[in-house]
Amino acid sequence: MKVFLRTCGRSVLRRAGDERGIALVTAVIVSAGLISIAGSIIYFTTQASHTSSRQNADAQAYALAEAGINTAIAKIYGAEDPRTAPLHAGTTQDPATVVPDCSSGVNADETPDCYSTGSVTYSGTLDKTDTGNTWYWNISSTGAVSVPGVSTVKRTLTRSVGVTGNNGTNGNSWTRFYQNDDSPSSCLTLDGVTVPTNFSSRGCITLENGAQVTGSTTNMQAGTTIYIDPPETNNPTSYSTSGSGASWTSGNYAETSDSHYATASISNAQTTYNLSLTDFGWNLPSTATISGISVAIVEKASSNSSTTYVVDNQVQLLKAGSTSGITNKANTSTKWGTSDTTQTYGSSTDLWGKTWTGSDIDASNFGVQIQAKGACSGSSCHVTAYVNAVTITVYYQASSIGSSGSPIGETDTGNGCQLNSNTAHSPCSSTDHVWATTNNTVSEADNTNLSMPTIDWTYWYNNAMPGPKQFCTNSNNGTNSKFFNNPSVNGEVAPPNSPYDCEVWKNGVLQGELKWDGSHTLTVYGNIFFNGNFRFDQDGEIVHYFGRANIMSSEDDEIDALVCAGGTGTTYATSCLSNMSSWNPSQNMLVLMSECSTKAPPCNEYDQGGTHCSGSKPNCWDGYLPGGFQGILYSKGTCLIHQEFQDSGPVICEDIDVAHETYNPTFFSFPSIGNLTDGMSFSDTNTATDFTLNVSAQQG
């Protein structure tokens, strides 16, 4: 071996002595290097290929896991009841759902039933332990992709879906006037007022005494019929007699229908005194167009034989106390019957030979004058005339929905519209004094908008903060322990010179607040419940509230003050009276809710209060301090809005009573109600039938 090495060494040295030897050595070295480099390239290429395959597989696994998450969420959203969505828990007893890769099979219950790139395993569990009103679906999904030469690549993602009970309402169901009572005797009546916003009634709607509906986007909805200026029928409240002949006894008995009668004992060919019945208590607009007048008289006689009977001699209207120039509608040829019979004179198109205004009808000396004539045999015979009741019906036109130049947005009615005593049209039309861009006929049963938001009173009684079950948690709050739980006491929300601050904190988080500075500023937050009633009862007081909250009562509520959404003014001129429509419900929105369900007397009253004043607006409104509200009114009973109350905001009640008085309330347009408060929409998740679902951010 040593000889061999020496021989080789000498040979190499000899070759190294010339150029050919040097070239050989260089070639050997270069070849060895190239072989080494080639090996490295092959190694690193293989490693890069594995890395690229793994990265692709990781992306595919992520996409598969995301598909599983989305499938689980879709099952929750698609379930009739999201609390019982068809998700498996991923336990031994309830294995997770697996959607395999297509080479290994299919899951016929899934869509898709397999994946071309890998498999997905997902599961979900419903956690009901949240201390609030939300339950959470906790979803986990794993995507798996096989890579040749590499272990299976997996990605796991998680996400949660909150399930919260609600009453199925949205902003549209709150942005309107709405009456829930659909009985025929309880039309939503707009009496002499102008309404510039959406309003709906499950039953009928009546516009009278010059009521107007305005607004290019206003939508009117009625389950049955919208009546525009239906005929007004009234009884007299005064009577007098004049002239000569047979006198009338107990003329006041002709005023109302009962078992008593005004009577006159008439001899042969004799006429009675004039019986004038007036003071009908009309309150028509002075600008009303009178189209007709009819008179109904309930009458009878003691006899109607061929020789002994009673007939009309005079039936005339009284204009300003006089019959001059007025047509006599007496039916002189028809004998009065011996039992109560209603005789009608005039019609919806009969003006009795005169022109009339609303002021003429409203006059206390407007009415009807009656005179009867008797016939009997013998010089001393008598026949008796009886009058039981007299009514007058006035047919007029003063109200309208939109106008020919400024139509409202839409009407949706079950039976169409009817002007005065004319035939109803379905859908509504300009013939009914209804001008709208769109008029639809939609039955009450098919109109899903004709429903009242349902409030979960039991839930909020138990969970309101502050409320009957949760008093203030801050010390020195200025209230007594029964402030929210005292049904026998009127709860004054803004007592002058008596500040308070009630806060409820849990785990370092403010849950609700009701704070009054004793002067003009009220701070509200959350859901507040009075087991009893509450009041803004200080006549003419200016209250500026800040925040978004519900104030709920188990009984009723009342406003005599001026309650503004935000603002800083301390005089009526600088308060919200200067611009009632200008408030932002996303910043300041107070919802007053009453659980009271009585209709008469009304549960809730919104007016000016009884404090007299002198001067002109805005300091004094026709003798009384002003009252008004920017916010939302809700009640299970009747809401009475009257006097010159200034209102901007939705009114949603079982019945809405807009009493027609000498002075009427003013209704202003208001902003759309978008983001609802918890009290407006939440219901106990355990018992709810509608739900709000919220998806969290994805993890993993």
Secondary structure, DSSP 8 states (H G I E B T S, - for coil): -HHHHHHHHHHHHHHHTSHHHHHHHHHHHHHHHHHHHHHHHHHHHHHHHHHHHHHHHHHHHHHHHHHHHHHHHHHHHHSSSGGG-S----SSSS--EEE-BTTT---TTSSSS-BSS-EEEEEEEEE---SSSEEEEEEEEEEEEEETTEEEEEEEEEEEEEEEEE-S--HHHHSSEEE----TT--EEEES-EE-S-EEESS-EEEETT-EE--TT-EEEESSEEEES--EEE--SEEEEESSSB--B-GGGGSS-SS--EEEEEETT-BB-EEEEE-------TT-EEEEEEEEEEEEES--SSSSEEEEEEEEEEBTTB-TT------TTS---SS-EEEEEEETT--TTS--BHHHHHSTT-EEEEEEEEE-SSTT-EEEEEEEEEEEEEEEE--EES-SSS-EEEEEESSEEEETTS--BSS--GGGTB-EEEEEE--TTT-TT-------HHHHHHH-SSBTTB---SSS-S--TTTTEEEEEEEESS-TT--EEEEEEETTEEEEEEEE-SSSEEEEEEEEEEEEEEEE-STT-EEEEESEEEEEESS-EEE-SEEEES----SGGGSGGG-TT---TTT-EEEEEE----TTTTSEEES--S-B--S-TTT-BTTB---EEESEEEEEEEEEE-TT-EEES-EEEEEEE----SS--EEE------S--HHHHB--TTT-SEEEEEE---B-
